[in-house]
Amino acid sequence: MLSPVLTSSPTVTDRIMAASRRPAGLGATPAGAISLAMGEPDADTSPAITTAAVTALRAGRTRYEALTGAPALRSALAEHITSGTGRPTSAAEVVTTHGGSAGLAATMLALLRPGDRVIVPEPTYSLYTDHLAMIGAEQVWLAPTPAGRIDLVGLRALAADARMLVLCNPANPTGAVHTAAELAEIAAIVAAHPSLVLVSDEAYCDIVFDGADFLSAAALPGIRDQVVLVGTFSKSYAMTGWRLGYVVANEEHAARINLVHRTLNGALTTFVQDAGLVALRTPPGELVRMRDTYQRRRDLVVDHLDGIPGIDLARPAGAFYAFPRVHTDVDSQTLVQRLADGGVLLRAGSEYGPSGEGHVRLSFASDDAHLEEGLRRFVDVARRLIRD
């Protein structure tokens, strides 16, 4: 009998548990509490999309599709990206994935080696940390400027030794949206380092406020082969539970990402891909109405929190999150627990990076009545904790 090999090297789970900032009980809402913690649209999926899935099921679309994804969906996504970003895109550059999360994981697994340095401007989506820990990559936090924008000087200093830069735009948790000038400077930095890959997580690309246009990293000139775009159907089409996402990259990167994704996940659900085809045909007016609903709720949040001594809030420009700073003597984890005791669930700002300490993330994707009451409870608890 072979003796077990003893090693002191940490396992994948050891690395993830040591690095992860995400709450273990995510998604659970105690009776009587109001959750403003989840990044999930309150609207149901469009009946046209649901009907497409039901029709596909009744037509027997219950067998495996191609491991690389349904050809019709990949072609439709290529057309969607081409028209939406101006980047001519072929189906061979599209990878369909089990949600945006699986797309991010497959991208990082395919393009990184253990020990590679990855620049992560923060505060940002906390799942990146877990993925990088899984791989054994070195995460390098890039703190924001005092104005809450990306630190381009710091980015330039870190770029030479990095393999990857991960952007979340529009940003989770702050709702910040990178300006055209910021993206142009980011593109120049990336172009100066040909081995640097820019991964742009654009899950909220259709949710941008105040009449602003969204500029995708895929549209940036001069770095086409260095950009990997990660998208999802979850937010734009209220399809969180359907688990359908996509990655767009040059053919070489796309093939590597696809290999990792299909090795881990197998083929995507056939009838879900059929529904995704219908989602891509959603009339633009429906997306505008959705965006306007979130903007109205953004304004509701700002109106409730603006001018309260001890609470600072940068006005969100996109997504459906606010990231207020609450000036208290307790840390953000304790603050979130106090808020939960007061009947409202939020996320601790420290989950999203070191600069998030003192903040909480508040989702305004819930319906108006719950949002109003949740804000009332939040302000009530915060006022009692704010230091004089």
C-alpha positions in Angstrom: 0.0 0.0 0.0 1.3 3.4 -0.9 1.8 5.9 1.9 0.0 9.2 1.6 2.2 12.1 0.5 2.5 14.7 3.1 2.9 18.3 2.0 2.7 21.7 3.7 1.5 23.3 0.5 -1.9 24.9 0.8 -4.8 23.3 -1.2 -7.0 25.3 -3.6 -9.7 25.5 -0.9 -7.1 26.6 1.7 -6.1 29.5 -0.6 -9.6 30.5 -1.4 -10.7 30.4 2.3 -7.6 32.5 3.3 -8.2 35.1 0.7 -12.0 35.3 0.3 -13.9 38.3 1.6 -17.3 37.1 0.6 -19.9 36.4 3.3 -20.7 32.7 3.8 -24.4 33.2 4.3 -24.9 35.2 1.1 -28.5 35.1 -0.1 -30.3 34.2 3.1 -32.8 36.7 4.4 -34.2 36.3 7.9 -38.0 36.8 8.4 -38.9 40.4 8.8 -35.6 41.7 7.4 -35.2 43.7 4.1 -32.4 42.7 1.9 -30.5 45.4 0.0 -27.5 43.0 -0.2 -28.0 41.1 -3.4 -27.0 42.2 -6.9 -30.2 40.9 -8.5 -32.8 42.7 -10.5 -36.2 42.6 -8.9 -38.0 42.2 -12.2 -39.0 38.9 -13.7 -37.4 37.7 -16.9 -39.3 38.9 -19.9 -42.2 36.6 -20.9 -40.8 36.4 -24.4 -37.5 34.9 -23.1 -39.3 32.5 -20.8 -41.6 31.4 -23.6 -38.6 30.7 -25.8 -37.2 28.3 -23.2 -40.5 26.6 -22.8 -40.9 26.2 -26.5 -37.4 24.8 -26.8 -38.2 22.2 -24.1 -41.4 21.2 -25.7 -39.6 20.8 -29.1 -37.2 18.4 -27.5 -34.2 20.8 -27.1 -33.0 18.8 -24.1 -29.9 17.1 -25.5 -26.3 18.3 -25.6 -25.4 21.3 -27.7 -21.9 21.8 -29.1 -19.3 22.0 -26.3 -18.2 25.4 -27.8 -21.7 26.7 -27.4 -24.7 26.8 -29.8 -23.4 28.2 -33.1 -26.5 30.4 -33.5 -26.0 32.0 -30.1 -22.3 32.6 -30.7 -23.0 34.2 -34.1 -25.7 36.4 -32.6 -23.4 37.5 -29.8 -20.7 38.3 -32.3 -23.2 40.5 -34.2 -24.3 42.1 -30.8 -20.7 42.9 -29.8 -19.9 44.3 -33.3 -22.9 46.6 -33.3 -22.6 47.6 -29.7 -18.9 48.3 -29.5 -17.7 48.8 -33.0 -15.2 46.0 -32.6 -15.7 43.6 -35.6 -16.2 40.3 -33.9 -16.5 36.7 -35.3 -18.2 33.8 -33.7 -14.8 32.2 -33.2 -13.9 35.0 -30.8 -17.0 34.3 -28.6 -17.1 31.8 -25.7 -20.5 31.2 -24.2 -20.3 30.5 -20.4 -22.3 29.4 -17.4 -22.9 33.0 -16.3 -20.3 35.8 -16.2 -18.7 34.2 -13.1 -17.7 31.0 -15.0 -16.5 33.3 -17.8 -14.2 35.1 -15.4 -12.9 31.9 -13.8 -12.2 30.3 -17.2 -10.4 33.4 -18.4 -8.2 33.6 -15.4 -7.4 29.9 -15.4 -6.6 29.9 -19.1 -4.4 33.0 -19.2 -2.6 33.0 -15.8 0.1 31.0 -14.1 0.6 30.6 -10.4 2.6 33.6 -9.2 1.5 35.9 -12.0 0.8 39.4 -10.8 -2.7 40.8 -11.4 -3.6 44.4 -10.8 -7.1 44.8 -9.3 -8.3 48.5 -8.9 -10.5 48.7 -5.9 -13.0 48.7 -4.4 -14.3 46.1 -6.8 -16.3 42.8 -7.2 -15.1 40.5 -4.5 -15.2 37.3 -6.6 -12.0 38.3 -8.4 -10.0 37.7 -5.2 -11.4 34.1 -4.9 -10.6 33.3 -8.5 -7.0 34.6 -8.2 -6.5 32.7 -5.0 -7.8 29.5 -6.7 -5.1 29.9 -9.4 -2.3 31.0 -7.0 -1.8 34.3 -8.7 -0.6 37.4 -6.8 -3.3 39.9 -6.5 -2.0 43.5 -6.4 -4.6 46.0 -5.0 -4.6 49.4 -6.7 -6.2 51.9 -4.3 -8.4 54.7 -5.8 -7.5 58.4 -5.8 -8.9 60.6 -3.1 -11.7 61.5 -5.6 -12.6 57.8 -5.9 -11.3 57.4 -9.5 -8.8 54.9 -10.9 -5.2 55.8 -10.0 -3.6 56.0 -13.4 -0.2 57.0 -12.0 -0.2 54.0 -9.8 -1.4 51.8 -12.6 1.5 52.9 -14.8 4.0 52.1 -12.1 2.6 48.5 -11.6 2.0 47.6 -15.2 5.5 46.5 -16.2 5.5 43.6 -13.8 1.9 42.5 -14.2 0.3 39.8 -16.4 -3.3 41.0 -16.1 -5.4 44.0 -15.2 -9.0 43.4 -14.1 -11.5 46.2 -14.5 -15.2 46.2 -13.4 -17.0 48.8 -15.5 -19.6 50.0 -14.5 -18.3 49.3 -11.1 -19.6 47.0 -8.5 -19.8 48.2 -5.6 -19.5 52.0 -6.3 -21.5 52.5 -9.4 -18.6 54.5 -10.9 -18.2 54.4 -14.7 -14.8 55.0 -16.4 -14.7 58.1 -18.5 -13.4 58.0 -22.1 -10.3 59.9 -21.0 -9.6 57.3 -18.3 -10.1 54.5 -20.7 -7.8 56.1 -23.3 -5.1 56.4 -20.7 -5.6 52.8 -19.6 -5.4 51.7 -23.2 -2.1 53.6 -23.6 -0.7 51.8 -20.5 -1.8 48.4 -21.7 -0.4 49.0 -25.2 3.0 49.9 -23.7 3.1 46.4 -22.2 2.3 43.8 -24.9 2.2 40.9 -22.4 -0.4 42.6 -20.2 -4.0 41.4 -20.6 -6.9 43.7 -19.8 -10.0 41.8 -18.5 -13.0 44.1 -18.6 -16.0 42.8 -16.6 -18.9 44.7 -18.2 -21.9 43.0 -16.5 -23.7 46.4 -16.0 -22.9 47.9 -19.4 -26.6 48.6 -20.2 -27.2 50.4 -16.9 -25.6 53.8 -17.2 -27.3 57.0 -16.0 -27.9 60.6 -16.8 -27.8 60.1 -20.6 -24.2 59.1 -20.6 -22.8 56.7 -23.3 -21.0 53.6 -22.1 -17.6 53.0 -23.7 -16.6 49.3 -23.8 -13.0 48.3 -23.5 -13.6 46.2 -26.6 -13.8 49.5 -28.5 -10.4 50.8 -27.4 -8.0 51.2 -30.4 -4.6 49.6 -30.5 -5.1 46.8 -27.9 -7.6 44.6 -29.5 -5.6 41.4 -28.9 -4.9 42.3 -25.3 -8.6 42.9 -24.3 -10.9 40.1 -22.9 -14.5 41.3 -22.5 -16.7 39.4 -20.0 -20.4 39.9 -20.2 -23.6 38.3 -18.9 -27.3 38.1 -19.6 -28.0 38.3 -15.8 -28.4 42.0 -15.2 -29.5 43.5 -18.6 -32.2 40.9 -19.1 -33.0 39.9 -15.5 -31.7 36.4 -16.1 -29.6 35.8 -13.0 -30.9 32.3 -12.4 -30.5 31.2 -16.0 -26.7 31.3 -15.7 -25.7 32.5 -19.2 -22.7 34.6 -19.9 -20.0 35.1 -22.5 -16.4 36.0 -23.1 -15.0 37.9 -26.2 -11.3 37.7 -27.0 -9.0 37.1 -29.9 -9.2 33.6 -31.4 -6.2 32.3 -29.6 -7.3 33.5 -26.2 -10.9 32.5 -26.9 -9.8 28.9 -27.8 -7.9 28.6 -24.5 -10.7 30.0 -22.5 -13.2 27.7 -24.2 -11.0 24.7 -23.5 -10.9 25.5 -19.7 -14.6 26.3 -19.6 -15.8 23.2 -21.3 -13.4 21.0 -19.3 -14.9 22.4 -16.0 -18.5 22.8 -17.1 -19.3 20.7 -20.1 -21.9 21.9 -22.6 -24.2 24.8 -21.7 -27.9 24.1 -21.2 -29.5 23.9 -24.6 -32.8 25.6 -24.0 -31.2 28.4 -22.0 -29.1 29.2 -25.0 -32.2 29.3 -27.1 -33.7 31.8 -24.6 -30.5 33.8 -24.9 -31.0 34.2 -28.6 -34.4 35.8 -27.9 -32.9 38.0 -25.1 -30.5 39.5 -27.6 -33.5 40.6 -29.7 -35.0 42.6 -26.8 -36.3 45.9 -28.2 -34.0 48.8 -27.2 -37.0 50.6 -25.6 -37.3 47.8 -22.9 -33.6 48.3 -21.9 -34.1 52.0 -21.7 -37.2 51.6 -19.4 -35.1 49.2 -17.2 -32.3 51.7 -17.0 -34.7 54.6 -16.2 -36.2 52.6 -13.4 -32.7 52.1 -11.8 -31.9 55.8 -12.3 -35.1 56.7 -10.5 -34.1 54.4 -7.7 -30.6 55.8 -7.7 -32.1 59.3 -7.2 -34.2 57.9 -4.4 -31.1 56.7 -2.6 -29.3 59.9 -3.1 -32.3 61.9 -1.9 -32.5 59.8 1.3 -28.7 60.0 2.1 -27.7 63.4 0.8 -26.9 65.9 3.6 -27.0 63.5 6.5 -24.0 64.4 8.7 -21.6 61.4 9.0 -22.7 59.7 5.7 -20.8 60.4 2.5 -22.0 59.2 -0.9 -20.5 59.5 -4.3 -23.4 59.7 -6.8 -23.5 56.3 -8.7 -23.2 56.8 -12.5 -24.2 53.2 -13.4 -25.0 49.7 -12.2 -27.5 49.5 -9.3 -25.3 50.0 -6.2 -24.5 52.8 -3.8 -21.4 52.7 -1.6 -21.9 55.1 1.2 -19.2 55.8 3.8 -20.6 55.9 7.4 -18.3 57.6 9.9 -18.6 55.4 13.0 -16.2 53.9 15.5 -17.0 50.4 14.3 -15.6 48.5 11.3 -17.7 47.8 8.3 -18.3 44.1 9.3 -19.7 45.2 12.6 -21.7 48.0 11.0 -23.3 45.4 8.7 -24.2 43.3 11.7 -25.7 46.2 13.5 -27.7 47.0 10.4 -28.9 43.4 10.2 -30.0 43.7 13.8 -32.0 46.7 12.8 -33.7 44.8 10.0 -31.8 45.7 6.9 -29.2 43.6 5.1 -26.2 45.3 3.3 -22.7 44.2 2.4 -19.6 45.2 4.3 -17.4 47.6 2.3 -14.2 45.7 3.3 -15.5 42.8 1.2 -14.5 44.9 -1.9 -11.0 45.8 -1.0 -9.0 47.7 1.7 -10.3 51.1 0.6 -13.9 49.8 1.2 -13.4 49.8 5.0 -16.0 52.1 6.6 -18.4 51.8 3.7 -21.3 49.5 3.0 -22.7 48.4 -0.3 -26.4 49.0 -0.8 -28.3 47.5 -3.8 -31.2 49.6 -5.2 -32.3 46.7 -7.5 -35.2 46.0 -5.1 -38.8 47.3 -5.6 -39.6 50.8 -4.4 -41.5 49.9 -1.3 -38.7 47.7 0.1 -36.0 50.2 -1.0 -37.8 53.0 0.9 -38.2 51.0 4.0 -34.7 49.6 3.8 -33.3 53.1 3.5 -35.3 54.2 6.5 -33.9 51.4 8.6 -30.4 52.0 7.3 -30.5 55.7 8.2 -32.1 55.0 11.6 -29.3 52.6 12.6 -26.5 54.7 11.1 -27.6 57.9 12.9 -27.3 56.1 16.2 -23.7 54.9 15.4 -22.3 58.0 13.7 -19.7 59.6 15.9 -20.2 63.2 16.9 
